């Protein structure tokens, strides 16, 4: 399958795309590999992920997670939940953990992928 991720989906703080017109699973895999490489270069080896109940969320998350795994990132999948399902475990499990949340925007076929790095505070 050819990777689809159009250039208009990239924002300063997240990715918003219509699935599958602007982002398909192969595209999510490529983005996952890129993000995994970014994390690995910063010596971050763990990511926590969560998704909502949109039909496309599981497909996109699975592809993204496979990209992370292929770069050597350990993934903790918190399954179905809200962004808070991802933030608090990241802080408790590893204060330097990175996390990704796959949460929707409207309309129903649009996904938002966002991520942050969590660093310990002095």
C-alpha positions in Angstrom: 0.0 0.0 0.0 1.3 3.4 -0.9 1.8 5.8 2.0 -0.6 8.8 1.9 0.1 11.9 4.1 -0.6 15.2 2.3 1.5 18.2 3.2 -1.5 20.2 4.4 -2.0 17.9 7.5 1.1 19.1 9.4 0.6 21.9 11.9 2.9 23.4 14.4 1.6 21.3 17.3 -0.2 18.3 15.7 -1.4 16.6 12.6 -5.0 16.8 11.5 -6.1 14.7 8.6 -9.1 13.1 6.9 -8.8 9.4 6.9 -8.1 7.8 4.4 -8.0 10.8 1.9 -5.2 12.7 3.6 -3.7 10.0 5.8 -3.8 6.3 5.5 -2.3 3.5 7.6 0.9 3.3 5.6 1.3 7.1 6.0 0.7 6.7 9.8 3.4 4.0 9.8 5.9 6.4 8.1 5.1 9.1 10.6 5.5 6.7 13.5 9.0 5.7 12.3 9.9 9.4 11.9 8.7 10.1 15.5 10.4 7.0 16.8 13.7 8.2 15.2 13.2 11.6 16.8 12.7 10.1 20.2 15.6 7.7 19.9 17.9 10.5 18.9 16.9 12.2 22.2 17.5 8.9 24.1 13.8 8.5 24.9 12.9 4.8 24.6 9.3 4.7 25.7 6.0 6.1 24.5 2.5 5.8 25.9 -0.4 5.8 23.4 -4.2 6.1 23.7 -7.0 6.4 21.2 -10.7 7.4 21.1 -13.6 5.5 19.7 -13.6 6.7 16.1 -13.6 3.8 13.6 -10.3 5.0 12.0 -8.5 5.6 15.4 -7.5 1.9 16.0 -6.2 1.5 12.4 -4.1 4.7 12.5 -2.8 4.0 16.0 -1.8 0.5 15.1 0.2 1.7 12.1 1.8 4.5 14.1 2.7 2.1 16.9 4.3 -0.4 14.5 6.4 2.5 13.2 7.5 3.3 16.8 8.3 -0.3 17.5 10.4 -0.6 14.3 12.6 2.1 15.6 13.1 0.4 19.0 10.7 2.4 21.0 8.9 0.5 23.8 5.1 1.2 23.6 2.6 1.1 26.4 -0.8 1.1 24.8 -3.5 2.4 27.2 -6.2 1.5 24.6 -9.4 3.5 24.6 -9.5 6.6 26.6 -9.1 10.4 26.9 -5.8 12.3 26.7 -5.5 12.2 30.5 -5.4 8.4 30.2 -2.0 9.0 28.5 -0.6 11.9 30.4 -0.6 10.6 34.0 0.7 7.1 33.2 3.6 8.8 31.3 4.6 10.8 34.3 4.2 7.9 36.7 5.9 5.2 34.6 8.9 7.2 33.3 9.3 10.9 33.9 11.1 11.2 30.6 8.5 9.2 28.6 7.0 10.6 25.4 3.4 10.1 24.7 1.1 10.3 21.7 -2.6 10.8 21.7 -4.8 10.0 18.8 -7.9 12.1 19.4 -10.5 13.2 16.9 -11.6 16.6 15.8 -14.8 17.1 13.9 -16.0 16.0 11.4 -16.1 12.3 12.2 -13.6 11.2 9.5 -10.9 13.6 10.7 -8.2 12.5 13.1 -5.8 14.6 15.2 -2.5 13.2 16.2 -0.6 15.1 18.9 2.3 14.3 21.1 4.5 15.8 23.8 7.7 15.1 25.6 7.5 14.8 29.4 10.6 15.7 31.3 11.2 15.6 35.0 11.0 18.9 36.9 13.7 19.8 39.4 
